[in-house]
Each structure stands twice: as C-alpha cells, then as structure tokens.
Amino acid sequence: MKVVHRKCRSCGAKRPVQEMLINGLRAVCGDSLECQQSEAIKLINKAREAKDREYKRETKRIKEKYKGGSTSIRELTEYIQRRIFNVYIKLRDKGKPCISCGKHEHEIKNFRGWHAGHYLSVGARKDLRFNEDNCHAQCSGCNLGENHNKAKEATTAQRYRANLIDRIGEDKVLVLESYNVHKYTYDELIGIKEYFNKKLKKLKSMGNES
C-alpha cells in the first residue's frame, strides 16, 4: 500500500500523513511543537493583516464619504464608536480590572480581549453611547453575556452598577439613570468625533498604545 506524504508548511519536511497534524489544506509535523507554534503564529498574523486591510478599506470609504458630505448619521455614529470612542475607552482603562467581574486579564480564564462595555446599553439608551461615565473596559465574557460570575448571586449588570458606583460615585450613576433622552444631530456628532480624536491622540502620545 502506497504511503501518502505531506509537506510541512513550517519546516518543509515531507512526512507520512499519519505523522502530520492536518487542518484542511494545512499540514505540520505532528510531533514538533515548534512547527505547530510557527504555523499558529502565521495564521494569527494572517488574520490580523486581513483585519487591518478591512479596517483601512472601511476607514477610507467613510473618510471619502465624510469629505463629500454624504456620510449618514448612522454611518458616522458607528464610525465614531468603533474606530475612536471604543479605542479611547480601552486605552483610558488600560490596567484596570473588568468593570463587571472585577478581574484583571491574568485572572480571567480563557481571556479573549477587552470590550468597551456600556452600563446602560446602546440599544436602550443611544443618547448615552458616547458618555464616558457610561462606558468602561469590560472583559468579553461579561460584555457578551457568557457570565463567568454565575456562581455569584449578583448578575453581571448588578455587578457593573456596584463597581461603577465605587469608580465614579453614586451621584454620577444616578445622573446617568435619570438622563433625558437626546438624539444626536449631525453637527453634534462631528463635534464628538473631533473631541474624542483629540483625547485618543493625547493618550497615544503618552505611550498608552493598545
């Protein structure tokens, strides 16, 4: 019976398929941790490069529409939140624990990144989307509702409120909860964009790169 060989994508060695670790069209030496780690790094870098390309394309598209005055309020709002405000919040809170579970990165099992988590959700209170008191760094588990606090009595939202009071004071939390609903105008969004762009640049100039 003919033995089928595959070429390792890391070291280039040809080995029987029985000795290879195969994932789709990718094959690496099954007994070489170095080859497996090397291939994993390549995949991570490839995904990161693809994400960067997509980011640049989207940024270019938004900027071109913005310059031409054809960017909708919705597009401008999403652009500010995703590309400026969320990045600012995560840099501002760098080194702080999750606002909900109170854990630092090294204390969270299967940590998968920080999110800019809103106390009063964007869906419920769009007017507080860009309120700095209403948004803080939150681990992905708490933000996406995976609830790794389930053994505790308080829900993620209740934990967020309790920790938020400790961080900014109960008076400010009550102000958030009694806020009058407001719909942003296009001109207001332009002002918000410029405001947080300046704050973000200041943080980056201080060496707080993500």
CORSULTA-V489684 format. One record per helix or strand of 2 or more residues. SS is the DSSP state (H for helix, E for strand). FROM is the first residue (numbers start at 1). TO is the last residue. If there is no record, write none. Layout:
BEGIN
{{SS FROM TO} {SS FROM TO}}
END
This chain:
BEGIN
{{E 5 7} {E 14 16} {H 17 19} {E 20 23} {E 26 29} {H 33 67} {H 73 92} {H 105 107} {E 114 118} {H 126 128} {H 132 134} {E 135 139} {H 140 143} {H 156 168} {H 170 177} {H 186 205}}
END
